[in-house]
Amino acid sequence: MLKIYQFLIYIFIPIILINLFIRIIKNKEDKKRYTERLGRTKDNFNSSKKIIWLHTTSVGEFKSIDIIIEKYHRNFNILVTTTTKASAEYIRKNYSNKVIHQYMPFDVPIWCSKFINYWKPSLILWIESDIWPNMLEIIRDKNINCLYINARISPRSFNKWKYVKNFYSKSLSTFNKIFAQSPNDLKRIEYLINRKVEYIGNL
């Protein structure tokens, strides 16, 4: 299933690019930083510190990781990826001296590889529900320690993933540990991946 997904992704690259530029015109993408969505970066960082990469989607998910940022930003480079302009602006205003923000690349293998090869994270914390199969496969192939924190899956998404359980399970095999957001999320995720999931409370 992953190979089919990757094949389709490459076929749809022209559509992805057209949609990206339409979103730029509509001011839904950052016209100054859109190349980050293609795995490119202009950001420099202190290479003497190891990188912890935290992936969230939006402002709400980002706010849940404040406790992690406050605990570790002095000793590590904290790289945060999101997908929305609102989250980027929120981070710029409130956390610019604590984290490095990048837009998450689209889930195209060559762009994901470019991103990973540049940043070389030592630890990855994946937050909540955003599943990117190609990025997760590259992380798995590079054997980077990766934890799924506050993992959740809505009943609606659960019903969809049931039809491709192996695909979902393969993606989540990247994570060394999975910590569910709620007991119900734990049950749904365990059903799909047939693997032990832990619950330690919601961030």
Residue frames relative to the residue before (quaternion, step in Angstrom):
aa qw qx qy qz dx dy dz
M 1.0000 0.0000 0.0000 0.0000 0.00 0.00 0.00
L 0.6292 0.5421 -0.3355 0.4447 3.58 1.02 -0.80
K 0.6464 0.5235 -0.3226 0.4517 3.60 0.97 -0.83
I 0.6302 0.5164 -0.3292 0.4772 3.58 1.03 -0.76
Y 0.6375 0.5314 -0.3105 0.4635 3.55 0.97 -0.93
Q 0.6761 0.4899 -0.2949 0.4646 3.60 0.89 -0.93
F 0.6247 0.5388 -0.3308 0.4583 3.57 1.03 -0.80
L 0.6796 0.4868 -0.2854 0.4686 3.57 0.92 -0.93
I 0.6059 0.5655 -0.3462 0.4396 3.58 1.06 -0.77
Y 0.6817 0.4814 -0.2918 0.4673 3.58 0.88 -0.94
I 0.6241 0.5355 -0.3391 0.4569 3.58 1.02 -0.75
F 0.7517 0.4174 -0.2057 0.4673 3.57 0.98 -0.89
I 0.3295 0.7597 -0.5051 0.2434 3.63 1.19 0.18
P 0.6477 0.5061 -0.3494 0.4498 3.68 0.83 -0.79
I 0.6567 0.4976 -0.3097 0.4746 3.59 1.01 -0.80
I 0.6132 0.5438 -0.3414 0.4601 3.58 1.04 -0.79
L 0.6852 0.4863 -0.2851 0.4613 3.59 0.91 -0.92
I 0.6354 0.5167 -0.3290 0.4702 3.58 0.99 -0.83
N 0.6631 0.5027 -0.2995 0.4668 3.57 0.93 -0.92
L 0.6099 0.5571 -0.3433 0.4469 3.60 1.06 -0.76
F 0.7190 0.4427 -0.2615 0.4676 3.58 0.82 -0.95
I 0.5833 0.5367 -0.3729 0.4823 3.59 1.16 -0.48
R 0.6552 0.5067 -0.3016 0.4722 3.58 1.00 -0.84
I 0.6072 0.5350 -0.3513 0.4709 3.59 1.09 -0.64
I 0.6522 0.5169 -0.3056 0.4627 3.58 0.94 -0.93
K 0.7142 0.4291 -0.2376 0.4993 3.58 1.05 -0.83
N 0.4543 -0.7156 0.4182 0.3265 3.57 1.34 0.11
K 0.4464 0.6741 -0.4660 0.3593 3.57 1.09 0.71
E 0.7135 0.2866 -0.2153 0.6020 3.57 1.34 -0.16
D 0.5325 -0.6305 0.4697 0.3134 3.55 -1.22 0.57
K 0.3244 -0.7914 0.4842 0.1843 3.60 -0.33 1.22
K 0.6557 0.5006 -0.3189 0.4666 3.60 1.20 -0.40
R 0.7942 0.2815 -0.1244 0.5239 3.56 1.18 -0.52
Y 0.3146 0.7964 -0.4820 0.1855 3.60 1.20 0.27
T 0.5865 0.5944 -0.3833 0.3948 3.62 1.13 -0.53
E 0.5259 0.6135 -0.4184 0.4146 3.60 1.21 -0.30
R 0.6190 0.5442 -0.3385 0.4539 3.58 1.15 -0.58
L 0.6800 0.4261 -0.2709 0.5317 3.56 1.34 -0.22
G 0.6394 -0.5778 0.3049 0.4054 3.57 1.24 0.42
R 0.5813 0.5844 -0.3762 0.4231 3.59 1.26 0.10
T 0.0592 -0.8030 0.5924 0.0278 3.56 -1.15 0.55
K 0.2398 -0.7406 0.6081 0.1555 3.52 -1.28 0.50
D 0.4960 0.6934 -0.4006 0.3356 3.55 1.31 0.01
N 0.2195 -0.7491 0.6118 0.1282 3.54 -1.05 0.83
F 0.0621 -0.8055 0.5889 0.0227 3.57 -1.13 0.52
N 0.6120 -0.5502 0.4283 0.3733 3.55 -1.31 0.34
S 0.2531 -0.8256 0.4884 0.1262 3.58 -0.15 1.27
S 0.5558 0.6063 -0.3988 0.4056 3.59 1.26 -0.12
K 0.6909 0.4199 -0.2682 0.5239 3.58 1.27 -0.30
K 0.4746 -0.6498 0.5096 0.3047 3.55 -1.07 0.70
I 0.4006 -0.7267 0.5171 0.2099 3.55 -1.23 0.58
I 0.1185 -0.7182 0.6805 0.0845 3.52 -1.09 0.91
W 0.1693 -0.7987 0.5736 0.0656 3.55 -0.67 1.13
L 0.0810 -0.7777 0.6231 0.0204 3.56 -0.83 1.06
H 0.1171 -0.7996 0.5858 0.0618 3.58 -0.72 1.04
T 0.0502 0.7517 -0.6546 0.0630 3.52 -0.87 1.10
T 0.4903 -0.6658 0.4691 0.3101 3.59 -1.23 0.10
S 0.8390 0.0487 0.0567 0.5390 3.54 0.64 -1.17
V 0.7603 -0.3665 0.2726 0.4619 3.56 -1.35 -0.07
G 0.6534 0.5419 -0.3192 0.4213 3.58 0.87 -0.95
E 0.6803 0.4692 -0.2838 0.4863 3.57 0.89 -0.93
F 0.6260 0.5437 -0.3434 0.4411 3.57 1.01 -0.79
K 0.6434 0.5449 -0.3329 0.4223 3.59 0.89 -0.88
S 0.6310 0.5639 -0.3363 0.4131 3.58 1.08 -0.65
I 0.7079 0.4540 -0.2701 0.4688 3.62 1.17 -0.42
D 0.3015 0.7798 -0.5011 0.2233 3.58 1.24 0.24
I 0.6465 0.5401 -0.3245 0.4302 3.59 0.94 -0.85
I 0.6463 0.5096 -0.3119 0.4747 3.58 1.08 -0.72
I 0.6491 0.5214 -0.3103 0.4588 3.58 0.94 -0.91
E 0.6778 0.5057 -0.2981 0.4426 3.58 0.85 -0.98
K 0.6799 0.5057 -0.2912 0.4440 3.58 1.03 -0.74
Y 0.8359 0.2917 -0.0971 0.4546 3.59 0.91 -0.89
H 0.5206 0.6943 -0.4188 0.2675 3.63 1.11 -0.37
R 0.6226 0.5547 -0.3586 0.4197 3.62 1.09 -0.44
N 0.7681 0.3723 -0.1811 0.4885 3.58 1.07 -0.69
F 0.7687 0.2554 -0.1423 0.5688 3.58 1.25 -0.27
N 0.4557 -0.5727 0.5743 0.3668 3.53 -1.33 0.19
I 0.1625 -0.7811 0.5971 0.0828 3.57 -0.70 1.08
L 0.1115 -0.7845 0.6098 0.0157 3.55 -0.48 1.27
V 0.0571 -0.7968 0.6015 0.0021 3.57 -0.76 1.06
T 0.1043 -0.7780 0.6164 0.0628 3.57 -0.92 0.92
T 0.0050 0.7577 -0.6525 0.0133 3.52 -1.15 0.79
T 0.4208 -0.7205 0.4932 0.2460 3.58 -1.27 0.05
T 0.7164 0.4492 -0.2528 0.4702 3.61 1.22 -0.17
K 0.5702 -0.5911 0.4529 0.3469 3.56 -1.20 0.59
A 0.6190 0.5595 -0.3464 0.4286 3.58 1.02 -0.77
S 0.6693 0.4850 -0.3060 0.4724 3.57 0.95 -0.83
A 0.6247 0.5391 -0.3371 0.4534 3.59 1.01 -0.77
E 0.6718 0.4923 -0.2916 0.4704 3.58 0.95 -0.87
Y 0.6330 0.5292 -0.3256 0.4618 3.58 1.00 -0.80
I 0.6664 0.4929 -0.2975 0.4738 3.58 0.94 -0.90
R 0.6324 0.5394 -0.3335 0.4448 3.60 0.97 -0.84
K 0.7094 0.4734 -0.2609 0.4523 3.57 0.92 -0.91
N 0.8252 0.3042 -0.1093 0.4633 3.57 0.95 -0.86
Y 0.8133 0.2465 -0.1034 0.5168 3.60 1.14 -0.49
S 0.3203 0.8002 -0.4756 0.1758 3.61 1.20 0.17
N 0.7019 0.4444 -0.2693 0.4872 3.60 1.15 -0.51
K 0.7052 0.4560 -0.2563 0.4786 3.56 1.29 0.00
V 0.8063 0.1650 -0.0714 0.5635 3.59 1.09 -0.63
I 0.3500 -0.6511 0.6183 0.2669 3.51 -1.41 0.22
H 0.1560 -0.8062 0.5638 0.0885 3.59 -0.65 1.02
Q 0.0228 0.7590 -0.6505 0.0157 3.53 -1.13 0.81
Y 0.4547 -0.6275 0.5402 0.3280 3.54 -1.20 0.50
M 0.5076 -0.6463 0.4786 0.3092 3.56 -1.01 0.83
P 0.4401 -0.6853 0.4990 0.2961 3.62 -0.82 0.88
F 0.5646 -0.5373 0.4833 0.3987 3.55 -1.22 0.41
D 0.5660 -0.6612 0.3948 0.2943 3.56 -1.10 0.75
V 0.3108 0.7122 -0.5434 0.3175 3.56 0.73 1.18
P 0.5453 -0.6814 0.3609 0.3289 3.64 -0.55 1.10
I 0.6896 0.4773 -0.3133 0.4456 3.62 0.80 -0.88
W 0.6596 0.4868 -0.3117 0.4805 3.59 1.06 -0.66
C 0.6405 0.5153 -0.3219 0.4697 3.58 1.03 -0.77
S 0.6427 0.5199 -0.3196 0.4631 3.60 0.98 -0.83
K 0.6275 0.5395 -0.3300 0.4542 3.57 0.99 -0.85
F 0.6496 0.5237 -0.2996 0.4626 3.56 1.00 -0.90
I 0.6989 0.4747 -0.2701 0.4617 3.58 0.77 -1.06
N 0.6772 0.5040 -0.2986 0.4453 3.59 0.92 -0.87
Y 0.6418 0.5052 -0.3307 0.4728 3.59 1.14 -0.52
W 0.7757 0.3874 -0.2026 0.4551 3.58 0.72 -1.05
K 0.0950 -0.8406 0.5261 0.0870 3.61 1.06 -0.71
P 0.0378 0.8371 -0.5444 0.0388 3.62 0.64 1.04
S 0.4045 -0.7031 0.5334 0.2397 3.55 -1.16 0.69
L 0.7812 0.0639 -0.0131 0.6209 3.56 1.20 -0.60
I 0.1269 -0.7846 0.6039 0.0601 3.56 -1.04 0.82
L 0.0975 -0.7647 0.6356 0.0426 3.55 -0.96 0.95
W 0.1562 -0.7978 0.5811 0.0362 3.55 -0.49 1.27
I 0.1826 -0.8419 0.5049 0.0532 3.58 -0.55 1.15
E 0.8870 0.0757 -0.1108 0.4418 3.54 -1.03 1.05
S 0.8425 -0.3437 0.2171 0.3534 3.62 -0.77 -0.92
D 0.5198 0.6814 -0.3946 0.3314 3.61 1.26 -0.10
I 0.0423 -0.8289 0.5576 -0.0169 3.62 -0.25 1.24
W 0.0417 -0.7823 0.6205 -0.0345 3.57 -0.76 1.19
P 0.3035 -0.8219 0.4444 0.1868 3.63 0.11 1.25
N 0.6861 0.4813 -0.3109 0.4483 3.63 0.86 -0.83
M 0.6444 0.5069 -0.3214 0.4738 3.56 0.95 -0.83
L 0.6685 0.5007 -0.3021 0.4594 3.57 0.94 -0.86
E 0.6230 0.5268 -0.3506 0.4599 3.59 1.04 -0.63
I 0.6509 0.5102 -0.3175 0.4640 3.60 0.97 -0.83
I 0.6230 0.5239 -0.3294 0.4783 3.59 1.02 -0.79
R 0.6552 0.5149 -0.2998 0.4644 3.57 0.98 -0.89
D 0.6705 0.5051 -0.2983 0.4542 3.59 0.90 -0.90
K 0.7076 0.4340 -0.2524 0.4973 3.58 1.11 -0.69
N 0.3770 -0.7743 0.4448 0.2459 3.55 1.35 0.07
I 0.2906 0.7476 -0.5342 0.2668 3.57 0.94 0.95
N 0.5001 -0.6561 0.4748 0.3067 3.57 -0.89 0.94
C 0.0539 0.8223 -0.5524 0.1252 3.58 -0.59 1.18
L 0.0966 -0.7996 0.5927 0.0058 3.56 -0.79 1.11
Y 0.2865 -0.7330 0.5941 0.1664 3.56 -1.09 0.80
I 0.0801 -0.8382 0.5388 -0.0269 3.56 -0.32 1.32
N 0.8280 0.1123 -0.1071 0.5389 3.59 -1.01 0.85
A 0.1723 0.8335 -0.5080 0.1320 3.56 1.14 0.65
R 0.0646 0.7991 -0.5947 0.0597 3.54 -0.92 0.89
I 0.0204 -0.7614 0.6466 0.0424 3.53 -1.27 0.40
S 0.3860 -0.7440 0.4987 0.2208 3.56 -0.62 1.14
P 0.6479 -0.5099 0.3783 0.4208 3.61 -1.18 0.39
R 0.6401 0.5301 -0.3267 0.4501 3.57 1.02 -0.77
S 0.6768 0.4687 -0.2906 0.4876 3.60 0.91 -0.92
F 0.5988 0.5736 -0.3476 0.4377 3.56 1.06 -0.78
N 0.6723 0.4998 -0.2970 0.4583 3.59 0.90 -0.93
K 0.6506 0.4995 -0.3173 0.4760 3.59 1.10 -0.63
W 0.6919 0.4908 -0.2811 0.4488 3.57 0.90 -0.99
K 0.5303 0.6419 -0.4137 0.3683 3.63 1.14 -0.45
Y 0.6630 0.5165 -0.3072 0.4463 3.58 1.12 -0.65
V 0.7657 0.2069 -0.1403 0.5926 3.59 1.25 -0.34
K 0.0034 -0.8588 0.5116 -0.0247 3.55 0.89 1.01
N 0.6641 0.5213 -0.3169 0.4323 3.59 0.89 -0.89
F 0.6269 0.5366 -0.3252 0.4619 3.56 1.08 -0.77
Y 0.6623 0.4939 -0.2897 0.4832 3.57 0.95 -0.92
S 0.6694 0.5118 -0.2950 0.4504 3.56 0.90 -0.96
K 0.6385 0.5239 -0.3225 0.4624 3.58 1.01 -0.82
S 0.6429 0.5195 -0.3248 0.4596 3.59 0.95 -0.82
L 0.7257 0.4413 -0.2471 0.4664 3.57 0.88 -0.94
S 0.5068 0.6391 -0.4299 0.3871 3.61 1.23 -0.16
T 0.5031 0.6462 -0.4162 0.3950 3.59 1.28 -0.25
F 0.6982 0.5093 -0.2779 0.4195 3.57 0.98 -0.84
N 0.4291 -0.6978 0.5176 0.2469 3.55 -0.91 0.97
K 0.7777 0.0228 0.0008 0.6282 3.55 1.12 -0.73
I 0.1466 -0.7661 0.6192 0.0901 3.55 -1.18 0.66
F 0.0846 -0.7914 0.6053 0.0042 3.55 -0.81 1.10
A 0.3009 -0.7992 0.4990 0.1476 3.57 -0.40 1.26
Q 0.5438 -0.6322 0.4565 0.3102 3.54 -1.20 0.64
S 0.7999 0.0231 0.0213 0.5993 3.59 1.10 -0.68
P 0.6564 -0.4998 0.3731 0.4244 3.62 -1.22 0.29
N 0.6420 0.5207 -0.3289 0.4567 3.61 1.03 -0.71
D 0.6319 0.5081 -0.3282 0.4845 3.58 1.03 -0.77
L 0.6101 0.5597 -0.3433 0.4435 3.57 1.02 -0.81
K 0.6793 0.4954 -0.2934 0.4551 3.58 0.83 -0.97
R 0.6721 0.4992 -0.3048 0.4540 3.59 0.91 -0.91
I 0.6767 0.4885 -0.2995 0.4624 3.58 0.92 -0.91
E 0.6528 0.5140 -0.3221 0.4538 3.60 0.92 -0.86
Y 0.6112 0.5512 -0.3472 0.4495 3.58 1.06 -0.72
L 0.7173 0.4648 -0.2530 0.4531 3.59 0.94 -0.91
I 0.8029 0.3164 -0.1539 0.4813 3.59 0.93 -0.78
N 0.2898 -0.7887 0.4992 0.2113 3.60 1.30 -0.18
R 0.5752 0.5441 -0.3688 0.4869 3.54 0.89 1.03
K 0.5959 -0.5918 0.4113 0.3543 3.56 -1.15 0.62
V 0.0556 -0.7593 0.6483 0.0008 3.55 -0.94 1.03
E 0.2770 -0.7759 0.5474 0.1470 3.58 -1.02 0.79
Y 0.1909 -0.7547 0.6153 0.1239 3.53 -1.26 0.52
I 0.0132 0.8090 -0.5860 0.0450 3.58 -0.66 1.12
G 0.6811 -0.4607 0.2843 0.4930 3.58 1.25 0.24
N 0.5618 -0.6108 0.4544 0.3237 3.54 -1.31 0.44
L 0.5339 -0.6383 0.4553 0.3166 3.58 -0.94 0.88
